[in-house]
Amino acid sequence: MASWVLTESATLPSQITAAGTNSEPPTGAISVPTSISVVAVCNPAAYILNSKEVTRQVPQQVEQDGKKVMEMVDVTETEYFLTPAPLTLSAAKLQQRALIKQSFTAAANANVTDANGVIWEGGMSSGNSIFLACQLAQQTNQTNITLYDASKKPHSMTVAEGMAVASLIGEAYQKALGTKNSLYANIDAASTVSAVQKITWPS
């Protein structure tokens, strides 16, 4: 049984019917929906190429009493289709780490609200830019600084208050990073596919 790797951006259906019937399995790419790229490989793959015999009735020209007539005849063809290969533990871990990484990215870059109800853009880049702006203000002996919130509204405050905003954003980022690292460790320690798949980002 031939093995094939399927790569695509969206979720694959549980079974994809490949184009082409009759004779031998295709030796190149299988023609499937345009959103899916199918490439032949030698290693074990995420999807397996299967085949089954299918009998169909097709019109065929035959000769009867010296005349050519059309009649339906049975024709047996080989139909090829793809089914998911069993998920290995290593593949499950890679899959789950990717899901955790997506959740981490969203959490690490989520907006942060301070004690005054001002919403600041979250993420390492935002926190660092505010921190550096405050540092520059200190170096030039400024006591006040103007920072812009997530909606681009200006806020005048002391440098110390600006540092507090940077710290708030940094703490949120570090919390998300700590969660990600903890979940990664749990995934690495898991010994079964089902155990791996139960490790998800906390709601």
C-alpha positions as CSV (number, residue, x, y, z in Angstrom):
1,M,0.0,0.0,0.0
2,A,1.5,3.3,-1.0
3,S,1.9,6.2,1.4
4,W,1.4,9.8,0.6
5,V,1.8,13.1,2.4
6,L,-0.9,15.8,2.1
7,T,-0.1,19.4,3.0
8,E,-2.7,22.2,3.1
9,S,-3.8,25.1,5.2
10,A,-7.3,23.9,6.2
11,T,-8.5,20.8,7.8
12,L,-8.6,17.8,5.5
13,P,-11.8,15.8,5.2
14,S,-11.7,12.2,6.6
15,Q,-11.6,10.8,3.1
16,I,-10.6,12.3,-0.2
17,T,-11.4,10.6,-3.5
18,A,-8.5,10.8,-5.9
19,A,-8.9,11.4,-9.6
20,G,-8.2,8.6,-12.0
21,T,-9.4,5.0,-12.2
22,N,-8.2,1.9,-14.0
23,S,-4.8,0.3,-14.2
24,E,-2.0,1.2,-11.7
25,P,-2.1,3.9,-8.9
26,P,-0.8,7.3,-10.1
27,T,3.0,7.7,-9.8
28,G,2.9,11.5,-9.4
29,A,0.6,13.9,-7.6
30,I,-3.0,12.9,-7.2
31,S,-5.5,15.4,-8.5
32,V,-7.7,16.5,-5.6
33,P,-9.4,19.8,-4.6
34,T,-7.2,22.8,-5.5
35,S,-6.7,23.7,-1.8
36,I,-4.8,20.5,-1.2
37,S,-1.3,19.7,-2.5
38,V,-0.5,15.9,-2.6
39,V,3.1,14.8,-3.0
40,A,4.4,11.3,-3.2
41,V,7.0,10.3,-0.7
42,C,8.9,7.2,0.4
43,N,8.4,7.7,4.2
44,P,5.3,6.8,6.2
45,A,2.8,9.5,5.6
46,A,-0.2,11.3,7.1
47,Y,-2.5,9.8,4.5
48,I,-2.6,6.4,2.9
49,L,-3.5,5.6,-0.7
50,N,-6.1,2.9,-0.9
51,S,-8.0,1.2,-3.7
52,K,-11.2,-0.7,-4.3
53,E,-12.8,-2.4,-7.3
54,V,-16.0,-0.6,-8.5
55,T,-18.4,-2.0,-11.2
56,R,-20.2,0.6,-13.3
57,Q,-22.5,0.4,-16.3
58,V,-21.2,2.3,-19.3
59,P,-22.7,2.6,-22.8
60,Q,-20.8,0.6,-25.4
61,Q,-21.4,0.1,-29.1
62,V,-22.0,-3.5,-30.1
63,E,-23.1,-5.3,-33.3
64,Q,-26.4,-7.1,-33.4
65,D,-27.8,-8.7,-36.6
66,G,-25.4,-6.8,-38.6
67,K,-26.3,-3.5,-37.0
68,K,-24.4,-1.4,-34.6
69,V,-26.4,-0.6,-31.4
70,M,-25.6,1.0,-28.0
71,E,-26.1,-1.0,-24.9
72,M,-25.1,-0.8,-21.2
73,V,-22.3,-3.1,-20.2
74,D,-20.6,-3.7,-16.8
75,V,-17.1,-2.4,-16.5
76,T,-14.9,-3.0,-13.4
77,E,-12.5,-0.2,-12.5
78,T,-10.1,0.4,-9.7
79,E,-10.9,3.5,-7.7
80,Y,-8.2,5.2,-5.6
81,F,-8.9,7.1,-2.4
82,L,-7.0,8.6,0.5
83,T,-7.7,7.9,4.2
84,P,-5.9,9.2,7.3
85,A,-3.0,7.1,8.5
86,P,-3.0,6.3,12.2
87,L,-1.6,9.3,14.2
88,T,1.8,8.5,15.8
89,L,2.8,9.8,19.2
90,S,5.5,12.1,17.7
91,A,3.1,13.5,15.1
92,A,0.4,14.1,17.8
93,K,3.0,16.0,19.9
94,L,4.0,18.2,17.0
95,Q,0.3,18.8,16.2
96,Q,-0.5,19.7,19.8
97,R,2.5,22.0,20.2
98,A,1.4,23.9,17.1
99,L,-2.1,24.4,18.6
100,I,-0.6,25.6,21.9
101,K,1.7,28.0,20.0
102,Q,-1.3,29.5,18.2
103,S,-3.1,30.0,21.6
104,F,0.1,31.5,23.1
105,T,0.5,34.0,20.3
106,A,-3.1,35.2,20.8
107,A,-2.8,35.4,24.6
108,A,0.7,37.0,24.5
109,N,-0.5,39.8,22.2
110,A,-3.9,40.4,23.8
111,N,-4.7,43.9,24.9
112,V,-4.0,44.8,28.5
113,T,-6.2,47.0,30.7
114,D,-4.6,49.1,33.5
115,A,-6.2,50.2,36.8
116,N,-7.7,53.3,35.2
117,G,-9.5,51.3,32.6
118,V,-7.2,52.3,29.8
119,I,-6.6,49.6,27.2
120,W,-3.1,49.2,26.0
121,E,-1.8,47.1,23.1
122,G,-0.3,43.9,24.4
123,G,2.7,41.9,23.3
124,M,6.5,42.1,23.7
125,S,6.9,44.7,21.0
126,S,4.4,47.0,22.6
127,G,5.9,46.6,26.1
128,N,9.4,47.1,24.8
129,S,8.5,50.3,22.9
130,I,6.9,51.9,25.9
131,F,9.8,50.8,28.2
132,L,12.4,52.3,25.8
133,A,10.4,55.5,25.4
134,C,10.4,55.9,29.2
135,Q,14.1,55.1,29.4
136,L,14.8,57.8,26.8
137,A,12.7,60.3,28.7
138,Q,14.7,59.5,31.9
139,Q,18.0,60.0,30.1
140,T,16.9,63.4,28.8
141,N,15.7,64.4,32.3
142,Q,12.0,64.5,31.3
143,T,9.4,63.9,34.1
144,N,6.4,63.4,31.9
145,I,5.8,61.3,28.8
146,T,2.9,60.9,26.3
147,L,1.9,57.3,25.4
148,Y,-0.7,56.1,23.0
149,D,-3.3,53.4,24.0
150,A,-4.6,50.6,21.8
151,S,-7.1,53.0,20.1
152,K,-4.2,55.5,19.4
153,K,-5.5,58.0,22.0
154,P,-2.7,60.0,23.7
155,H,-2.2,59.8,27.5
156,S,0.1,62.2,29.3
157,M,1.7,60.7,32.5
158,T,4.8,60.6,34.6
159,V,7.7,58.5,33.5
160,A,7.1,56.2,36.5
161,E,3.5,55.7,35.4
162,G,4.7,54.9,31.9
163,M,7.1,52.3,33.3
164,A,4.1,50.8,35.2
165,V,2.3,50.4,31.9
166,A,5.3,48.7,30.3
167,S,5.5,46.4,33.4
168,L,1.8,45.5,33.1
169,I,2.2,44.5,29.5
170,G,5.4,42.6,30.3
171,E,3.8,40.7,33.1
172,A,0.9,39.6,30.8
173,Y,3.4,38.4,28.2
174,Q,5.5,36.5,30.8
175,K,2.3,34.8,32.2
176,A,1.4,33.6,28.7
177,L,5.0,32.4,28.1
178,G,5.0,30.5,31.3
179,T,1.7,28.8,30.4
180,K,3.1,27.8,27.0
181,N,6.3,26.4,28.4
182,S,4.4,24.4,31.1
183,L,2.1,22.9,28.4
184,Y,5.0,22.1,26.2
185,A,6.6,20.2,29.1
186,N,3.4,18.3,29.6
187,I,3.2,17.4,26.0
188,D,6.8,16.1,26.0
189,A,6.1,14.0,29.1
190,A,2.9,12.5,27.7
191,S,3.2,8.8,26.6
192,T,0.0,8.3,24.6
193,V,-1.8,10.1,21.7
194,S,-5.0,10.5,23.8
195,A,-3.0,12.1,26.7
196,V,-1.3,14.5,24.3
197,Q,-4.6,15.6,22.7
198,K,-6.1,16.4,26.2
199,I,-3.4,19.1,26.7
200,T,-5.0,22.4,25.7
201,W,-4.7,26.1,26.4
202,P,-6.7,27.0,29.6
203,S,-9.9,28.9,28.9
